[in-house]
Amino acid sequence: MPADAPWSPSAMWPLWLLASLLALSQALPFEQRGFWDFTLDDGPFMMNDEEASGADTSGVLDPDSVTPTYSAMCPFGCHCHLRVVQCSDLGLKSVPKEISPDTTLLDLQNNDISELRKDDFKGLQHLYALVLVNNKISKIHEKAFSPLRKLQKLYISKNHLVEIPPNLPSSLVELRIHDNRIRKVPKGVFSGLRNMNCIEMGGNPLENSGFEPGAFDGLKLNYLRISEAKLTGIPKDLPETLNELHLDHNKIQAIELEDLLRYSKLYRLGLGHNQIRMIENGSLSFLPTLRELHLDNNKLARVPSGLPDLKLLQVVYLHSNNITKVGVNDFCPVGFGVKRAYYNGISLFNNPVPYWEVQPATFRCVTDRLAIQFGNYKK
């Protein structure tokens, strides 16, 4: 903008949009938020849950490279500035032409695009983030993403996809493909994606049988979410590198002894809003680094065994279950100096527990009494 030009708020939105996306990639890996619902994400403005993904930021766009572009190329009706091309909410039926080849962020959300064709992204070799959320995409050409050699973030949620797109760019770090119609994850679909560490695929009608053996081979994921699907058990063939696994809002009924065997690096496990009645003794012993456990809104009759042995556990959600008794050693180890991190959150409200019978020593390893949530049970 020329120095003598009048200031306009609309002229500043591309800078804010790019700054928001960069902030997502550089956010801290852990922040207690309470209840999470990532399926409500509609685009980069709302996709702030990557702070939980611990995504590798070594390939983040260099701010020094974000210099003004004076290219006259800008699709009709779109806004283009600082290598950001914003074409959302325009009723587009296809990917527009005349996109500048130096574009780093392309926002096409909230349109009517139904197909991604072979040459839709031709020449966009510098594209870092592609937002296609809330379109009607049901078909993707096998070479549609071939030109995108530097793409790190692909947001293609809320479309009509029935399968994972083929031939995803090897540079991809984050894939958000939730709220589609995917029923199957075949072996090899993620092959060659050595940089990928965050996948959000909740809101798809996926059953346990939909994951072919070896579907996640080669991936070193940090974060995976398969919530709001049709899982009846914890999948046993997910990447063992996971730090976060979110399986909330499924139909899981039990956690058996070896279900968590390969996930020893987890520090956050989400299993809320399932139908879990039983957690086999010893199941949680495979999670030595666990910091946060969500088991709310299930059908547990007692506090799971093994919690005192999780020395780093800080947050446990057990509200809205069928727990009738809380023992004095259900949460804390016997003796002092054993637990390395004290609890800062235990929720037990909406359980049929006679709270007046719970001994004060039960919470001897809790930082503050305000960290304990009791009461509010209704038959």
Secondary structure in CASP SS format (residue, H / E / C, confidence):
PFRMAT SS
TARGET T0000
AUTHOR 0000-0000-0000
METHOD secondary structure of the structure
MODEL  1
M C 1.00
P C 1.00
A C 1.00
D C 1.00
A C 1.00
P C 1.00
W C 1.00
S C 1.00
P H 1.00
S H 1.00
A H 1.00
M H 1.00
W H 1.00
P H 1.00
L H 1.00
W H 1.00
L H 1.00
L H 1.00
A H 1.00
S H 1.00
L H 1.00
L H 1.00
A H 1.00
L H 1.00
S H 1.00
Q C 1.00
A C 1.00
L C 1.00
P C 1.00
F C 1.00
E C 1.00
Q C 1.00
R C 1.00
G C 1.00
F C 1.00
W C 1.00
D C 1.00
F H 1.00
T H 1.00
L H 1.00
D C 1.00
D C 1.00
G C 1.00
P C 1.00
F C 1.00
M C 1.00
M C 1.00
N H 1.00
D H 1.00
E H 1.00
E H 1.00
A H 1.00
S C 1.00
G C 1.00
A C 1.00
D C 1.00
T C 1.00
S C 1.00
G C 1.00
V C 1.00
L C 1.00
D C 1.00
P H 1.00
D H 1.00
S H 1.00
V C 1.00
T C 1.00
P C 1.00
T C 1.00
Y C 1.00
S C 1.00
A C 1.00
M C 1.00
C C 1.00
P C 1.00
F C 1.00
G C 1.00
C C 1.00
H E 1.00
C E 1.00
H E 1.00
L C 1.00
R C 1.00
V E 1.00
V E 1.00
Q E 1.00
C C 1.00
S C 1.00
D C 1.00
L C 1.00
G C 1.00
L C 1.00
K C 1.00
S C 1.00
V C 1.00
P C 1.00
K C 1.00
E C 1.00
I C 1.00
S C 1.00
P C 1.00
D C 1.00
T C 1.00
T C 1.00
L E 1.00
L E 1.00
D E 1.00
L C 1.00
Q C 1.00
N C 1.00
N C 1.00
D C 1.00
I C 1.00
S C 1.00
E E 1.00
L E 1.00
R C 1.00
K C 1.00
D C 1.00
D C 1.00
F C 1.00
K C 1.00
G C 1.00
L C 1.00
Q C 1.00
H C 1.00
L C 1.00
Y C 1.00
A E 1.00
L E 1.00
V E 1.00
L C 1.00
V C 1.00
N C 1.00
N C 1.00
K C 1.00
I C 1.00
S C 1.00
K E 1.00
I E 1.00
H C 1.00
E C 1.00
K C 1.00
A C 1.00
F C 1.00
S C 1.00
P C 1.00
L C 1.00
R C 1.00
K C 1.00
L C 1.00
Q C 1.00
K E 1.00
L E 1.00
Y E 1.00
I C 1.00
S C 1.00
K C 1.00
N C 1.00
H C 1.00
L C 1.00
V C 1.00
E C 1.00
I C 1.00
P C 1.00
P C 1.00
N C 1.00
L C 1.00
P C 1.00
S C 1.00
S C 1.00
L C 1.00
V C 1.00
E E 1.00
L E 1.00
R E 1.00
I C 1.00
H C 1.00
D C 1.00
N C 1.00
R C 1.00
I C 1.00
R C 1.00
K C 1.00
V E 1.00
P C 1.00
K C 1.00
G C 1.00
V C 1.00
F C 1.00
S C 1.00
G C 1.00
L C 1.00
R C 1.00
N C 1.00
M C 1.00
N C 1.00
C E 1.00
I E 1.00
E E 1.00
M C 1.00
G C 1.00
G C 1.00
N C 1.00
P C 1.00
L C 1.00
E C 1.00
N H 1.00
S H 1.00
G H 1.00
F E 1.00
E C 1.00
P C 1.00
G C 1.00
A C 1.00
F C 1.00
D C 1.00
G C 1.00
L C 1.00
K C 1.00
L C 1.00
N C 1.00
Y E 1.00
L E 1.00
R E 1.00
I C 1.00
S C 1.00
E C 1.00
A C 1.00
K C 1.00
L C 1.00
T C 1.00
G C 1.00
I C 1.00
P C 1.00
K C 1.00
D C 1.00
L C 1.00
P C 1.00
E C 1.00
T C 1.00
L C 1.00
N C 1.00
E E 1.00
L E 1.00
H E 1.00
L C 1.00
D C 1.00
H C 1.00
N C 1.00
K C 1.00
I C 1.00
Q C 1.00
A E 1.00
I E 1.00
E C 1.00
L C 1.00
E C 1.00
D C 1.00
L C 1.00
L C 1.00
R C 1.00
Y C 1.00
S C 1.00
K C 1.00
L C 1.00
Y C 1.00
R E 1.00
L E 1.00
G E 1.00
L C 1.00
G C 1.00
H C 1.00
N C 1.00
Q C 1.00
I C 1.00
R C 1.00
M E 1.00
I E 1.00
E C 1.00
N C 1.00
G C 1.00
S H 1.00
L H 1.00
S H 1.00
F H 1.00
L C 1.00
P C 1.00
T C 1.00
L C 1.00
R C 1.00
E E 1.00
L E 1.00
H E 1.00
L C 1.00
D C 1.00
N C 1.00
N C 1.00
K C 1.00
L C 1.00
A C 1.00
R C 1.00
V C 1.00
P C 1.00
S C 1.00
G C 1.00
L H 1.00
P H 1.00
D H 1.00
L C 1.00
K C 1.00
L C 1.00
L C 1.00
Q C 1.00
V E 1.00
V E 1.00
Y E 1.00
L C 1.00
H C 1.00
S C 1.00
N C 1.00
N C 1.00
I C 1.00
T C 1.00
K C 1.00
V C 1.00
G C 1.00
V C 1.00
N C 1.00
D C 1.00
F C 1.00
C C 1.00
P C 1.00
V C 1.00
G C 1.00
F C 1.00
G C 1.00
V C 1.00
K C 1.00
R C 1.00
A C 1.00
Y C 1.00
Y E 1.00
N C 1.00
G E 1.00
I E 1.00
S E 1.00
L C 1.00
F C 1.00
N C 1.00
N C 1.00
P C 1.00
V C 1.00
P C 1.00
Y H 1.00
W H 1.00
E H 1.00
V C 1.00
Q C 1.00
P H 1.00
A H 1.00
T H 1.00
F H 1.00
R C 1.00
C C 1.00
V E 1.00
T C 1.00
D C 1.00
R H 1.00
L H 1.00
A H 1.00
I E 1.00
Q E 1.00
F C 1.00
G C 1.00
N C 1.00
Y C 1.00
K C 1.00
K C 1.00
END
